[in-house]
Amino acid sequence: MITRIKNRLRRFGRNEDGSALVMEFVIFVPLLFSSFLMAVELGIYSMHQIFLDRGLDVTVRYIRLNTNVPLTHAQLKDMICDNAGFLEDCDNSLRLEMAPMNPRNFAAFDATPDCVDTSEDVTPIRGFSLGKEHELMILRACVKFRPVFPTSGLGYAMDKDGAGKARMLSTAAFVQEPK
């Protein structure tokens, strides 16, 4: 009985039928799985971006219509996080920049956004001013998040900080309404 099994296994090992399919399988399956992982990563990234954009838009609408209400950076962060929904650790990973802009002499924000890097020491908030009536304001929000698949595909290609978190930005411009 044992010799029969050994003989069949030996014959099976020497058989070359289907060897062409093995090479195609070895080449295409990793490509297929990596594209699947990138699609999942992109879908989750897009979903988080939509949440951040919505939270920022609702908060900007509130700021625009309530010009005389003094708001702090922490209050705006809480409003954005409450309206955004499912942002991971939003209270600790969200950083805002808000500054008045002159539409006739436009100067954009600094090219490097002010984001939270949990691997470094805490830095003070950069550029936060509420503005006055009829003033053009630009608000930029930066959220740090952990990619779902950080070692493959799209998650690997994202710029990450020392803690392994990538950044997501959203910007809104608005004019403070009069009283």
N, CA, C and O of each residue as an XYZ file, in Angstrom:
716
protein
N       0.831     -1.187      0.000
C       0.000      0.000      0.000
C       0.879      1.256      0.000
O       0.638      2.191     -0.765
N       1.907      1.269      0.871
C       2.787      2.433      0.964
C       3.590      2.584     -0.322
O       3.788      3.704     -0.793
N       4.057      1.473     -0.901
C       4.821      1.560     -2.148
C       3.956      2.073     -3.285
O       4.448      2.778     -4.166
N       2.691      1.735     -3.278
C       1.776      2.223     -4.303
C       1.607      3.742     -4.215
O       1.611      4.439     -5.230
N       1.462      4.229     -3.015
C       1.326      5.685     -2.807
C       2.610      6.390     -3.210
O       2.570      7.448     -3.840
N       3.768      5.800     -2.845
C       5.051      6.403     -3.230
C       5.193      6.467     -4.740
O       5.639      7.476     -5.286
N       4.814      5.394     -5.414
C       4.917      5.357     -6.881
C       4.009      6.417     -7.519
O       4.421      7.104     -8.454
N       2.801      6.548     -7.026
C       1.881      7.553     -7.585
C       2.399      8.977     -7.346
O       2.311      9.827     -8.232
N       2.934      9.231     -6.155
C       3.490     10.547     -5.869
C       4.705     10.838     -6.748
O       4.875     11.970     -7.202
N       5.565      9.822     -6.997
C       6.708      9.990     -7.873
C       6.258     10.306     -9.297
O       6.806     11.201     -9.941
N       5.267      9.576     -9.784
C       4.747      9.831    -11.129
C       4.124     11.228    -11.221
O       4.285     11.926    -12.222
N       3.417     11.618    -10.170
C       2.812     12.943    -10.141
C       3.892     14.044    -10.150
O       3.717     15.070    -10.807
N       4.982     13.840     -9.442
C       6.077     14.807     -9.399
C       6.798     14.939    -10.723
O       7.277     16.024    -11.054
N       6.890     13.850    -11.499
C       7.573     13.894    -12.801
C       6.675     14.380    -13.929
O       7.160     14.735    -15.003
N       5.388     14.397    -13.694
C       4.433     14.795    -14.725
C       4.549     16.302    -14.990
O       4.572     17.092    -14.046
N       4.619     16.703    -16.252
C       4.783     18.102    -16.624
C       3.518     18.717    -17.206
O       3.576     19.825    -17.738
N       2.400     18.050    -17.126
C       1.138     18.603    -17.628
C       0.736     19.809    -16.785
O       0.778     19.743    -15.556
N       0.352     20.900    -17.423
C      -0.110     22.094    -16.723
C       0.988     23.011    -16.240
O       0.705     23.969    -15.522
N       2.229     22.755    -16.606
C       3.319     23.597    -16.111
C       3.259     25.004    -16.700
O       3.743     25.943    -16.069
N       2.687     25.176    -17.877
C       2.567     26.512    -18.466
C       1.601     27.366    -17.652
O       1.792     28.577    -17.543
N       0.591     26.767    -17.091
C      -0.368     27.506    -16.277
C       0.237     27.975    -14.957
O      -0.162     29.007    -14.418
N       1.184     27.229    -14.447
C       1.807     27.605    -13.183
C       2.542     28.937    -13.331
O       2.466     29.787    -12.444
N       3.249     29.123    -14.440
C       3.983     30.369    -14.651
C       3.025     31.555    -14.762
O       3.282     32.612    -14.185
N       1.940     31.394    -15.487
C       0.954     32.467    -15.596
C       0.345     32.768    -14.234
O       0.135     33.932    -13.891
N       0.067     31.757    -13.478
C      -0.492     31.932    -12.136
C       0.481     32.701    -11.245
O       0.081     33.624    -10.536
N       1.747     32.321    -11.282
C       2.766     32.968    -10.439
C       2.948     34.437    -10.821
O       3.239     35.266     -9.959
N       2.781     34.764    -12.091
C       2.970     36.143    -12.537
C       1.723     36.995    -12.276
O       1.836     38.114    -11.775
N       0.556     36.487    -12.606
C      -0.644     37.311    -12.575
C      -1.336     37.400    -11.220
O      -1.975     38.417    -10.949
N      -1.248     36.418    -10.378
C      -1.940     36.473     -9.085
C      -1.396     37.587     -8.198
O      -2.202     38.307     -7.608
N      -0.078     37.781     -8.063
C       0.372     38.933     -7.267
C      -0.066     40.278     -7.856
O      -0.385     41.204     -7.110
N      -0.085     40.389     -9.173
C      -0.559     41.626     -9.796
C      -2.037     41.855     -9.488
O      -2.454     42.977     -9.199
N      -2.808     40.801     -9.550
C      -4.235     40.895     -9.270
C      -4.481     41.289     -7.813
O      -5.303     42.163     -7.537
N      -3.777     40.652     -6.886
C      -3.965     40.973     -5.472
C      -3.462     42.369     -5.134
O      -4.080     43.061     -4.325
N      -2.363     42.796     -5.728
C      -1.870     44.144     -5.431
C      -2.825     45.205     -5.973
O      -3.025     46.235     -5.329
N      -3.416     44.973     -7.142
C      -4.397     45.935     -7.651
C      -5.652     45.937     -6.780
O      -6.276     46.982     -6.603
N      -6.024     44.790     -6.240
C      -7.162     44.729     -5.323
C      -6.866     45.514     -4.049
O      -7.722     46.258     -3.571
N      -5.669     45.356     -3.495
C      -5.293     46.078     -2.280
C      -5.260     47.586     -2.532
O      -5.686     48.365     -1.680
N      -4.755     48.001     -3.701
C      -4.730     49.422     -4.025
C      -6.144     49.976     -4.172
O      -6.409     51.107     -3.766
N      -7.053     49.192     -4.746
C      -8.436     49.649     -4.896
C      -9.105     49.824     -3.534
O      -9.839     50.789     -3.324
N      -8.859     48.910     -2.621
C      -9.421     49.029     -1.271
C      -8.837     50.257     -0.577
O      -9.573     51.029      0.037
N      -7.534     50.441     -0.670
C      -6.874     51.598     -0.046
C      -7.416     52.908     -0.611
O      -7.692     53.842      0.142
N      -7.570     52.981     -1.933
C      -8.081     54.191     -2.565
C      -9.528     54.444     -2.154
O      -9.905     55.595     -1.932
N     -10.334     53.417     -2.049
C     -11.719     53.578     -1.622
C     -11.827     54.108     -0.206
O     -12.641     54.991      0.065
N     -11.023     53.587      0.694
C     -11.050     54.044      2.083
C     -10.494     55.464      2.185
O     -11.030     56.283      2.933
N      -9.430     55.765      1.445
C      -8.879     57.123      1.426
C      -9.927     58.109      0.913
O     -10.110     59.176      1.499
N     -10.609     57.765     -0.166
C     -11.632     58.649     -0.732
C     -12.771     58.873      0.255
O     -13.286     59.985      0.374
N     -13.161     57.824      0.958
C     -14.231     57.941      1.937
C     -13.825     58.894      3.070
O     -14.618     59.740      3.483
N     -12.598     58.756      3.565
C     -12.128     59.654      4.613
C     -12.004     61.092      4.096
O     -12.287     62.038      4.831
N     -11.584     61.261      2.843
C     -11.475     62.604      2.266
C     -12.849     63.261      2.178
O     -12.986     64.454      2.446
N     -13.861     62.489      1.806
C     -15.223     63.029      1.733
C     -15.703     63.426      3.118
O     -16.341     64.468      3.271
N     -15.411     62.614      4.136
C     -15.792     62.948      5.511
C     -15.125     64.250      5.953
O     -15.775     65.110      6.546
N     -13.838     64.395      5.669
C     -13.121     65.603      6.056
C     -13.680     66.823      5.326
O     -13.880     67.870      5.942
N     -13.932     66.702      4.026
C     -14.487     67.811      3.252
C     -15.860     68.231      3.779
O     -16.154     69.422      3.877
N     -16.690     67.256      4.115
C     -18.010     67.568      4.644
C     -17.905     68.274      5.991
O     -18.580     69.279      6.215
N     -17.078     67.768      6.877
C     -16.914     68.393      8.181
C     -16.407     69.816      8.057
O     -16.866     70.706      8.773
N     -15.469     70.036      7.157
C     -14.925     71.380      6.945
C     -15.974     72.303      6.340
O     -16.084     73.454      6.762
N     -16.748     71.834      5.363
C     -17.769     72.659      4.725
C     -18.867     73.082      5.703
O     -19.289     74.239      5.697
N     -19.328     72.160      6.536
C     -20.373     72.493      7.508
C     -19.841     73.502      8.526
O     -20.550     74.434      8.906
N     -18.613     73.321      8.961
C     -18.008     74.239      9.924
C     -17.782     75.614      9.308
O     -18.017     76.628      9.964
N     -17.335     75.664      8.071
C     -17.119     76.937      7.387
C     -18.443     77.677      7.224
O     -18.492     78.899      7.361
N     -19.490     76.960      6.941
C     -20.810     77.593      6.817
C     -21.213     78.222      8.144
O     -21.744     79.332      8.169
N     -20.965     77.524      9.240
C     -21.284     78.057     10.559
C     -20.453     79.314     10.851
O     -20.982     80.309     11.348
N     -19.177     79.266     10.546
C     -18.296     80.421     10.789
C     -18.753     81.619      9.958
O     -18.815     82.746     10.450
N     -19.068     81.359      8.710
C     -19.437     82.430      7.789
C     -20.714     83.138      8.241
O     -20.825     84.360      8.138
N     -21.672     82.364      8.738
C     -22.953     82.950      9.121
C     -22.963     83.511     10.535
O     -23.869     84.267     10.886
N     -21.981     83.161     11.349
C     -21.909     83.642     12.734
C     -20.610     84.405     12.944
O     -19.737     83.973     13.697
N     -20.494     85.532     12.276
C     -19.265     86.309     12.292
C     -18.912     86.822     13.688
O     -17.735     86.862     14.044
N     -19.890     87.205     14.467
C     -19.621     87.828     15.762
C     -19.371     86.829     16.883
O     -19.097     87.237     18.012
N     -19.458     85.549     16.606
C     -19.224     84.542     17.639
C     -17.734     84.232     17.691
O     -17.181     83.727     16.715
N     -17.071     84.525     18.813
C     -15.629     84.225     18.897
C     -15.402     82.715     19.041
O     -15.946     82.079     19.944
N     -14.609     82.164     18.156
C     -14.319     80.722     18.168
C     -12.825     80.504     18.344
O     -12.009     81.290     17.862
N     -12.484     79.446     19.029
C     -11.075     79.100     19.207
C     -10.713     77.951     18.279
O     -11.580     77.318     17.677
N      -9.432     77.702     18.179
C      -8.938     76.579     17.375
C      -9.543     75.266     17.862
O      -9.956     74.440     17.048
N      -9.601     75.066     19.153
C     -10.147     73.820     19.719
C     -11.630     73.663     19.411
O     -12.087     72.556     19.124
N     -12.393     74.764     19.468
C     -13.817     74.678     19.146
C     -14.034     74.327     17.678
O     -14.902     73.516     17.352
N     -13.248     74.935     16.794
C     -13.375     74.604     15.369
C     -13.009     73.149     15.107
O     -13.667     72.469     14.320
N     -11.960     72.675     15.767
C     -11.575     71.268     15.616
C     -12.709     70.350     16.048
O     -13.021     69.372     15.368
N     -13.328     70.672     17.190
C     -14.436     69.849     17.676
C     -15.605     69.865     16.704
O     -16.231     68.833     16.463
N     -15.906     71.052     16.138
C     -17.002     71.137     15.170
C     -16.706     70.310     13.926
O     -17.581     69.602     13.427
N     -15.486     70.397     13.426
C     -15.118     69.627     12.228
C     -15.191     68.132     12.528
O     -15.731     67.363     11.732
N     -14.653     67.724     13.668
C     -14.661     66.299     14.019
C     -16.086     65.780     14.221
O     -16.395     64.654     13.830
N     -16.955     66.594     14.828
C     -18.346     66.175     15.024
C     -19.078     66.039     13.697
O     -19.875     65.118     13.518
N     -18.813     66.950     12.766
C     -19.503     66.925     11.472
C     -18.873     65.960     10.480
O     -19.521     65.548      9.518
N     -17.619     65.596     10.707
C     -16.919     64.738      9.745
C     -17.339     63.282      9.872
O     -17.429     62.584      8.862
N     -17.590     62.819     11.052
C     -17.999     61.423     11.197
C     -16.850     60.520     11.565
O     -16.353     60.573     12.690
N     -16.419     59.694     10.637
C     -15.533     58.583     10.953
C     -14.060     58.853     10.667
O     -13.419     58.067      9.970
N     -13.518     59.935     11.183
C     -12.085     60.174     11.047
C     -11.386     59.605     12.273
O     -11.766     59.894     13.408
N     -10.381     58.809     12.040
C      -9.652     58.120     13.105
C      -8.913     59.118     13.999
O      -8.089     59.898     13.520
N      -9.213     59.088     15.299
C      -8.547     59.932     16.303
C      -8.517     61.394     15.850
O      -7.469     62.040     15.863
N      -9.666     61.892     15.457
C      -9.770     63.223     14.860
C      -9.298     64.321     15.804
O      -8.625     65.255     15.367
N      -9.632     64.231     17.077
C      -9.273     65.298     18.022
C      -7.767     65.488     18.133
O      -7.298     66.613     18.305
N      -7.011     64.412     18.037
C      -5.559     64.503     18.190
C      -4.811     64.630     16.871
O      -3.656     65.056     16.863
N      -5.438     64.271     15.756
C      -4.713     64.260     14.481
C      -5.095     65.402     13.544
O      -4.523     65.521     12.460
N      -6.050     66.243     13.940
C      -6.486     67.351     13.084
C      -5.767     68.633     13.489
O      -5.652     68.942     14.675
N      -5.288     69.368     12.503
C      -4.645     70.667     12.737
C      -5.220     71.634     11.712
O      -5.363     71.283     10.540
N      -5.549     72.845     12.141
C      -6.167     73.858     11.287
C      -5.244     75.050     11.096
O      -4.460     75.404     11.977
N      -5.357     75.659      9.921
C      -4.719     76.940      9.628
C      -5.798     77.831      9.032
O      -6.472     77.431      8.083
N      -5.972     79.032      9.573
C      -6.949     79.962      9.026
C      -6.320     81.345      9.004
O      -5.787     81.820     10.007
N      -6.392     81.977      7.847
C      -5.764     83.286      7.698
C      -6.570     84.141      6.734
O      -7.184     83.617      5.805
N      -6.574     85.464      6.946
C      -7.226     86.362      5.977
C      -6.375     86.479      4.723
O      -5.146     86.428      4.783
N      -7.038     86.634      3.595
C      -6.346     86.776      2.316
C      -6.844     88.025      1.606
O      -8.029     88.353      1.666
N      -5.954     88.705      0.949
C      -6.305     89.864      0.147
C      -6.555     89.373     -1.277
O      -5.627     88.877     -1.916
N      -7.781     89.496     -1.793
C      -8.060     88.971     -3.140
C      -7.328     89.724     -4.248
O      -7.166     89.193     -5.347
N      -6.885     90.947     -3.981
C      -6.166     91.720     -4.993
C      -4.666     91.467     -4.966
O      -3.961     91.774     -5.928
N      -4.180     90.906     -3.862
C      -2.769     90.587     -3.724
C      -2.670     89.211     -3.060
O      -2.232     89.084     -1.917
N      -3.080     88.210     -3.789
C      -3.239     86.876     -3.209
C      -1.880     86.237     -2.893
O      -0.972     86.221     -3.725
N      -1.772     85.728     -1.700
C      -0.591     84.964     -1.278
C      -1.104     83.690     -0.634
O      -1.814     83.743      0.370
N      -0.758     82.562     -1.195
C      -1.280     81.282     -0.723
C      -0.632     80.891      0.603
O       0.319     81.517      1.071
N      -1.182     79.839      1.182
C      -0.590     79.271      2.394
C       0.821     78.781      2.098
O       1.222     78.645      0.942
N       1.550     78.525      3.150
C       2.862     77.900      3.033
C       2.682     76.547      2.334
O       1.697     75.850      2.578
N       3.615     76.180      1.482
C       3.486     74.939      0.701
C       3.435     73.696      1.582
O       2.769     72.724      1.228
N       4.119     73.707      2.713
C       4.068     72.553      3.613
C       2.970     72.794      4.637
O       3.048     73.746      5.414
N       1.954     71.949      4.649
C       0.840     72.155      5.576
C       1.259     71.911      7.022
O       2.188     71.153      7.301
N       0.558     72.563      7.918
C       0.804     72.418      9.350
C       0.029     71.190      9.824
O      -1.170     71.272     10.092
N       0.709     70.069      9.925
C       0.068     68.823     10.340
C       0.659     68.342     11.657
O       1.758     68.738     12.045
N      -0.075     67.499     12.319
C       0.380     66.923     13.584
C       1.298     65.749     13.273
O       0.922     64.850     12.521
N       2.492     65.749     13.843
C       3.401     64.620     13.725
C       3.578     64.044     15.119
O       4.255     64.633     15.962
N       2.971     62.901     15.357
C       2.998     62.334     16.705
C       4.354     61.793     17.088
O       4.573     61.474     18.256
N       5.277     61.679     16.145
C       6.609     61.188     16.475
C       7.533     62.308     16.924
O       8.626     62.036     17.422
N       7.116     63.579     16.758
C       7.929     64.720     17.143
C       7.289     65.462     18.314
O       6.157     65.175     18.704
N       8.036     66.422     18.868
C       7.503     67.257     19.943
C       6.379     68.129     19.412
O       6.309     68.415     18.217
N       5.498     68.550     20.315
C       4.347     69.373     19.944
C       4.836     70.754     19.503
O       5.668     71.377     20.163
N       4.294     71.217     18.366
C       4.622     72.557     17.878
C       3.396     73.445     18.057
O       2.271     72.947     18.017
N       3.585     74.744     18.254
C       2.432     75.633     18.417
C       1.640     75.746     17.123
O       2.157     75.480     16.037
N       0.398     76.140     17.252
C      -0.486     76.300     16.097
C       0.041     77.439     15.234
O       0.384     78.508     15.739
N       0.100     77.197     13.926
C       0.643     78.187     13.000
C      -0.493     78.855     12.245
O      -1.321     78.161     11.655
N      -0.557     80.162     12.244
C      -1.491     80.906     11.405
C      -2.944     80.637     11.690
O      -3.572     79.871     10.959
N      -3.515     81.244     12.738
C      -4.930     81.074     13.025
C      -5.507     82.423     13.421
O      -5.204     82.948     14.492
N      -6.347     82.984     12.546
C      -6.977     84.282     12.768
C      -8.433     84.189     12.329
O      -8.724     83.648     11.262
N      -9.353     84.714     13.145
C     -10.779     84.595     12.825
C     -11.248     85.534     11.724
O     -12.166     85.182     10.983
N     -10.669     86.687     11.589
C     -11.072     87.609     10.536
C     -12.226     88.506     10.962
O     -12.800     88.347     12.039
N     -12.555     89.475     10.063
C     -13.602     90.462     10.324
C     -14.657     90.367      9.230
O     -14.547     89.556      8.310
N     -15.682     91.212      9.347
C     -16.748     91.243      8.347
C     -16.183     91.569      6.960
O     -15.258     92.369      6.829
N     -16.741     90.952      5.953
C     -16.379     91.164      4.542
C     -14.932     90.794      4.231
O     -14.393     91.251      3.223
N     -14.308     90.004      5.041
C     -12.910     89.639      4.820
C     -12.833     88.219      4.242
O     -13.500     87.304      4.725
N     -12.011     88.053      3.206
C     -11.804     86.736      2.599
C     -10.895     85.913      3.506
O      -9.806     86.351      3.878
N     -11.352     84.730      3.852
C     -10.608     83.846      4.748
C     -10.356     82.516      4.047
O     -11.183     82.044      3.267
N      -9.214     81.927      4.331
C      -8.906     80.588      3.829
C      -8.612     79.713      5.035
O      -7.832     80.073      5.917
N      -9.257     78.555      5.049
C      -9.104     77.599      6.140
C      -8.587     76.288      5.557
O      -9.184     75.740      4.630
N      -7.481     75.784      6.095
C      -6.913     74.517      5.635
C      -6.867     73.559      6.813
O      -6.375     73.892      7.891
N      -7.389     72.368      6.583
C      -7.389     71.328      7.609
C      -6.467     70.202      7.164
O      -6.469     69.803      5.999
N      -5.689     69.704      8.096
C      -4.782     68.596      7.820
C      -5.043     67.507      8.853
O      -5.010     67.760     10.057
N      -5.300     66.314      8.379
C      -5.551     65.169      9.260
C      -4.517     64.103      8.962
O      -4.214     63.827      7.801
N      -3.981     63.510     10.003
C      -3.065     62.386      9.861
C      -3.854     61.096     10.035
O      -4.713     61.002     10.912
N      -3.563     60.105      9.201
C      -4.257     58.826      9.282
C      -3.281     57.700      8.974
O      -2.251     57.909      8.333
N      -3.612     56.535      9.429
C      -2.782     55.358      9.184
C      -3.335     54.613      7.967
O      -4.496     54.204      7.981
N      -2.528     54.427      6.910
C      -3.012     53.669      5.743
C      -3.384     52.234      6.124
O      -2.794     51.644      7.029
N      -4.366     51.691      5.423
C      -4.839     50.338      5.718
C      -3.769     49.312      5.372
O      -3.511     48.396      6.153
N      -3.148     49.457      4.211
C      -2.078     48.559      3.776
C      -0.812     49.387      3.562
O      -0.489     49.720      2.422
N      -0.086     49.728      4.633
C       1.043     50.660      4.495
C       2.251     50.103      3.760
O       3.136     50.867      3.374
N       2.311     48.795      3.557
C       3.502     48.219      2.921
C       3.263     47.788      1.484
O       4.147     47.196      0.866
N       2.082     48.074      0.937
C       1.829     47.644     -0.440
C       1.053     48.702     -1.204
O       0.204     49.399     -0.647
N       1.356     48.808     -2.477
C       0.604     49.643     -3.400
C       0.519     51.101     -3.015
O       1.535     51.756     -2.783
N      -0.704     51.604     -2.948
C      -0.956     53.008     -2.688
C      -0.524     53.419     -1.283
O       0.004     54.516     -1.104
N      -0.734     52.573     -0.296
C      -0.311     52.874      1.066
C       1.191     53.023      1.176
O       1.674     53.820      1.981
N       1.931     52.281      0.391
C       3.389     52.379      0.379
C       3.856     53.671     -0.287
O       4.872     54.246      0.104
N       3.106     54.124     -1.298
C       3.499     55.313     -2.063
C       3.187     56.621     -1.343
O       3.727     57.662     -1.718
N       2.337     56.599     -0.325
C       1.985     57.826      0.395
C       3.166     58.310      1.232
O       3.923     57.508      1.780
N       3.312     59.642      1.325
C       4.335     60.228      2.201
C       3.883     60.068      3.639
O       2.791     60.498      4.009
N       4.737     59.441      4.452
C       4.381     59.181      5.843
C       5.372     59.881      6.767
O       6.526     60.113      6.406
N       4.895     60.214      7.974
C       5.768     60.834      8.969
C       6.484     59.745      9.763
O       6.417     58.568      9.407
N       7.161     60.129     10.824
C       7.918     59.180     11.628
C       7.055     58.144     12.327
O       7.545     57.070     12.675
N       5.780     58.445     12.538
C       4.871     57.506     13.190
C       4.169     56.598     12.185
O       3.348     55.769     12.577
N       4.476     56.739     10.897
C       3.860     55.897      9.869
C       2.495     56.377      9.431
O       1.724     55.600      8.867
N       2.171     57.648      9.677
C       0.866     58.185      9.294
C       1.007     59.098      8.080
O       1.960     59.869      7.972
N       0.048     58.998      7.178
C       0.004     59.854      5.988
C      -0.912     61.035      6.271
O      -1.662     61.023      7.247
N      -0.852     62.052      5.420
C      -1.680     63.230      5.659
C      -2.750     63.378      4.586
O      -2.605     62.921      3.452
N      -3.833     64.038      4.994
C      -4.946     64.332      4.107
C      -5.309     65.800      4.311
O      -5.458     66.250      5.447
N      -5.448     66.538      3.229
C      -5.700     67.979      3.303
C      -7.058     68.329      2.735
O      -7.558     67.669      1.824
N      -7.645     69.373      3.285
C      -8.869     69.940      2.746
C      -8.800     71.445      2.960
O      -8.398     71.902      4.029
N      -9.188     72.212      1.955
C      -9.103     73.664      2.026
C     -10.443     74.267      1.662
O     -11.136     73.778      0.770
N     -10.804     75.338      2.365
C     -12.047     76.050      2.068
C     -11.782     77.549      2.141
O     -11.022     78.016      2.989
N     -12.408     78.288      1.254
C     -12.324     79.742      1.253
C     -13.717     80.291      1.457
O     -14.687     79.739      0.939
N     -13.825     81.371      2.207
C     -15.127     81.967      2.463
C     -14.954     83.427      2.810
O     -13.853     83.875      3.129
N     -16.047     84.166      2.747
C     -16.056     85.577      3.120
C     -16.923     85.715      4.350
O     -18.042     85.204      4.380
N     -16.426     86.397      5.366
C     -17.197     86.627      6.580
C     -18.410     87.484      6.237
O     -18.274     88.529      5.601
N     -19.579     87.051      6.651
C     -20.815     87.783      6.382
C     -20.910     88.981      7.322
O     -20.369     88.943      8.427
N     -21.604     90.059      6.889
C     -21.797     91.192      7.789
C     -22.800     90.846      8.886
O     -23.495     89.834      8.806
N     -22.867     91.687      9.899
C     -23.781     91.465     11.030
C     -25.219     91.434     10.596
O     -26.111     91.256     11.426
